């Protein structure tokens, strides 16, 4: 569900002793404490416009936590920054992207796990030498949740045939999310929502943000501050677990055509033309029927 974007007041920082991560929360106009996050964004460590320090400042200013999910890399810090959720976006051999999150220590270990499988040339933006199944297994070894991002794009699950999508969705639907992506069309987001409903996978709103302060904080998922799972589980895990099992609101601000062009320019500036060329080739393959089109008829159904 998409609701109107309203600022939060009386901001507080939620921090658990002996944990590196801390999240911002605030009160809405009715006095309800809420916590919100854009769970898909990029920094200068891959193809984003802003540093981690700047993103932390945006998170505090707008009371919106930001997951830093750079491509095939995790930038470990001596001291993690408030309002930032550690994460990565990993690209499998098939060219399918997967996003995941965890504590800084978990992300660092996961990065060390996948580092030997990165391409020698342009490792941030070339696929890993790991299949989609192997990427999922590596993620599950370290952290509890995964996101299937931009389902309808040529970098999403819809880029492979339905019979190949089916086992990936079947093996992840109990710990996965799907996303409503601010960079994608309404039609592609509706397709992702259909998959989420079909497979009973929680649906969140993300910016897939690369540039512009407003874009980092204007698309997010929000829920009342009820971290249902207590005990030794880290704060980031408790937030994601509650998000996966509880009602939440999605706030999406679609990006304009000009903003999409500017994002594409930002990607080229940071990593050259190779990702754009790969994207265009996949689009051409879809047009020629080599890759399946993103359509309802190509969505795999769960096995009974």
C-alpha positions in Angstrom: 0.0 0.0 0.0 1.3 3.5 -0.9 0.5 6.3 1.5 1.3 10.0 1.6 4.8 10.9 2.7 4.6 12.7 6.0 7.6 13.8 8.1 8.3 12.3 11.5 8.9 14.4 14.6 10.6 14.0 18.0 13.4 11.9 16.5 15.2 9.4 18.6 18.2 7.1 18.0 17.6 3.4 18.9 20.9 1.9 20.0 21.5 -1.4 21.7 24.6 -1.5 23.9 27.5 -3.4 22.4 26.0 -3.3 18.9 27.5 -1.2 16.1 24.3 -0.4 14.3 21.7 2.2 15.4 18.4 3.2 13.8 16.4 6.4 13.8 12.7 6.5 14.7 10.2 9.3 15.3 6.6 10.1 16.0 3.9 10.8 13.4 1.2 13.5 13.7 -0.9 11.1 15.9 2.0 10.5 18.3 2.7 7.0 17.1 6.3 6.0 17.1 7.4 4.8 13.7 10.5 3.5 12.0 11.2 3.8 8.3 13.9 2.7 5.9 14.9 2.8 2.3 16.4 -0.7 2.0 18.1 -0.4 -1.4 20.6 2.4 -2.2 24.2 3.0 -3.2 27.1 5.0 -2.0 30.4 6.2 -3.5 31.8 2.7 -2.8 30.0 1.6 -6.0 27.9 3.9 -8.2 26.3 6.2 -5.8 26.7 10.0 -5.5 27.3 10.3 -1.7 29.6 9.0 0.9 28.5 7.0 3.9 29.0 10.0 6.1 26.7 12.1 3.9 24.1 9.3 3.8 24.1 9.1 7.6 23.5 12.8 7.7 20.5 12.4 5.4 19.1 9.6 7.6 19.3 11.8 10.7 17.9 14.9 9.0 14.9 13.1 7.5 14.5 10.3 10.2 14.7 7.7 7.4 17.2 4.9 7.8 19.2 4.0 4.6 20.5 0.6 3.7 23.8 0.9 1.9 23.7 -2.0 -0.7 26.6 -1.4 -3.0 27.5 -3.7 -5.9 29.6 -6.8 -5.0 31.4 -4.9 -2.3 31.1 -4.0 1.4 33.1 -1.1 2.9 34.0 -2.1 6.4 34.4 0.8 8.9 36.1 1.0 12.3 32.9 2.6 13.5 29.6 2.1 11.7 27.4 5.2 11.3 23.9 5.8 12.8 20.9 5.5 10.5 22.7 3.2 8.0 21.9 -0.5 7.6 24.8 -2.6 6.3 24.1 -4.5 3.1 25.2 -5.5 -0.4 23.8 -6.1 -3.9 25.2 -9.3 -5.4 25.0 -10.2 -9.1 24.9 -13.9 -10.0 26.5 -15.5 -13.1 23.1 -15.3 -14.8 23.0 -11.6 -14.3 20.4 -11.7 -11.6 20.7 -9.2 -8.7 20.1 -10.1 -5.0 20.1 -7.6 -2.1 20.8 -8.6 1.5 21.4 -6.9 4.8 22.9 -7.7 8.2 25.2 -6.4 10.9 28.5 -4.9 9.8 30.4 -8.0 10.9 28.1 -10.3 9.0 28.3 -8.2 5.8 32.1 -8.1 6.1 32.2 -12.0 6.5 29.8 -12.4 3.5 32.0 -10.1 1.4 35.1 -12.2 2.3 33.1 -15.3 1.3 32.3 -14.0 -2.2 35.5 -12.0 -2.8 37.3 -14.9 -4.5 34.4 -15.2 -7.0 34.4 -11.6 -8.2 35.5 -10.8 -11.7 39.2 -9.8 -12.0 38.3 -6.9 -14.3 35.7 -4.4 -13.0 34.7 -6.6 -10.1 32.0 -4.2 -8.8 29.9 -4.3 -11.9 30.6 -7.6 -13.5 28.6 -10.7 -12.4 30.2 -13.0 -9.8 31.4 -16.4 -10.8 28.6 -17.9 -8.7 25.2 -19.1 -9.9 22.0 -17.7 -8.4 21.6 -20.8 -6.3 25.2 -20.4 -5.0 24.6 -16.7 -4.2 21.5 -17.5 -2.2 23.4 -20.3 -0.3 26.2 -17.8 0.5 23.8 -15.3 1.8 21.9 -17.8 4.0 25.2 -18.9 5.5 25.7 -15.5 7.0 22.3 -13.6 7.2 18.6 -14.4 7.6 17.0 -12.3 4.8 17.3 -11.6 1.1 15.6 -9.3 -1.4 14.7 -10.1 -5.0 15.1 -6.6 -6.4 13.6 -5.0 -9.5 11.8 -8.2 -10.5 10.5 -7.0 -13.8 13.8 -5.5 -15.0 16.5 -7.4 -17.1 18.6 -7.6 -13.9 15.7 -9.2 -11.9 14.4 -12.8 -11.7 12.1 -12.2 -14.7 15.2 -12.2 -17.0 15.3 -16.1 -16.8 12.6 -18.6 -17.8 9.7 -19.4 -15.4 10.9 -22.9 -14.9 14.3 -21.5 -13.6 12.6 -18.8 -11.5 10.4 -21.4 -9.8 13.1 -23.2 -7.7 14.7 -19.9 -6.7 11.4 -18.5 -5.4 10.5 -21.8 -3.8 13.8 -22.0 -1.9 13.6 -18.4 -0.7 10.0 -17.4 -0.2 10.0 -18.0 3.6 12.9 -15.5 4.1 12.7 -13.2 1.1 11.3 -9.8 0.2 10.2 -8.4 -3.1 10.3 -4.7 -3.9 8.3 -1.8 -5.3 11.2 0.1 -7.0 11.1 3.9 -7.5 13.1 3.6 -10.7 10.7 1.2 -12.4 7.4 1.7 -14.2 4.1 1.2 -12.6 3.6 -1.9 -14.8 6.8 -3.6 -13.6 6.0 -2.8 -10.0 2.6 -4.2 -10.4 4.2 -7.4 -11.8 6.4 -7.6 -8.7 3.4 -7.1 -6.5 1.6 -10.0 -8.3 4.6 -12.3 -7.6 4.7 -11.2 -4.0 1.0 -12.1 -3.6 1.3 -15.3 -5.5 4.2 -16.5 -3.4 3.2 -14.8 -0.1 6.4 -12.8 0.0 6.4 -9.5 1.9 6.5 -6.5 -0.5 8.5 -3.4 0.4 9.2 0.0 -1.2 12.8 0.9 -2.1 14.5 3.8 -3.9 17.3 1.8 -5.6 18.8 5.2 -5.0 22.1 6.4 -6.6 21.8 10.2 -6.4 20.0 13.3 -5.0 19.2 13.6 -1.3 15.5 13.7 -1.9 15.5 10.3 -3.7 17.3 8.6 -0.8 14.6 9.5 1.7 11.3 9.9 -0.2 10.7 6.2 -1.0 10.7 3.8 2.0 8.9 1.2 4.0 7.5 2.2 7.4 6.0 0.4 10.3 4.9 1.3 13.9 7.8 0.8 16.3 7.0 -2.7 17.5 10.1 -4.9 17.4 8.2 -8.1 18.2 11.2 -10.3 18.4 13.2 -9.9 21.6 16.3 -11.6 23.0 19.8 -11.9 21.7 18.9 -11.1 18.0 20.8 -8.0 16.7 18.8 -4.8 16.2 19.0 -5.0 12.4 17.8 -8.6 12.4 14.9 -7.7 14.8 13.9 -4.8 12.5 13.9 -7.1 9.4 12.2 -9.9 11.2 9.4 -7.6 12.3 9.1 -6.1 8.8 8.9 -9.6 7.3 6.1 -10.7 9.7 4.1 -7.5 10.4 1.9 -5.0 8.6 3.8 -2.1 7.1 3.2 0.8 4.8 5.1 1.4 1.5 5.7 5.0 0.5 6.8 5.3 -3.1 7.8 8.5 -4.9 8.2 7.5 -8.6 11.3 9.1 -10.3 10.7 11.3 -13.3 12.2 10.6 -16.7 14.8 13.3 -16.2 15.8 11.8 -12.8 16.2 8.4 -14.5 18.4 9.9 -17.1 20.5 11.6 -14.4 20.7 8.3 -12.5 22.0 6.6 -15.7 24.5 9.3 -16.1 25.6 8.8 -12.5 26.1 5.1 -13.1 28.2 5.8 -16.2 30.3 8.4 -14.4 31.1 5.9 -11.6 31.7 2.7 -13.5 31.9 3.4 -17.2 29.7 2.1 -20.0 30.0 -1.7 -19.4 26.9 -2.0 -17.2 24.9 0.1 -19.6 26.0 -2.0 -22.6 25.1 -5.2 -20.7 21.7 -3.7 -19.9 21.1 -2.7 -23.5 22.1 -6.2 -24.7 19.6 -7.8 -22.3 16.8 -5.5 -23.5 17.6 -6.4 -27.1 17.6 -10.1 -26.2 14.1 -9.6 -24.6 12.9 -7.9 -27.8 14.2 -10.8 -29.9 12.7 -13.4 -27.6 16.0 -14.8 -26.4 15.0 -13.8 -22.9 11.5 -14.0 -21.6 9.4 -10.8 -21.3 8.4 -9.5 -18.0 4.7 -10.5 -18.1 2.0 -12.1 -16.0 2.0 -15.2 -18.2 5.7 -15.8 -17.3 5.3 -15.7 -13.6 5.8 -19.1 -12.1 3.2 -20.5 -9.7 4.0 -22.1 -6.4 3.9 -25.9 -6.4 1.0 -27.3 -4.4 
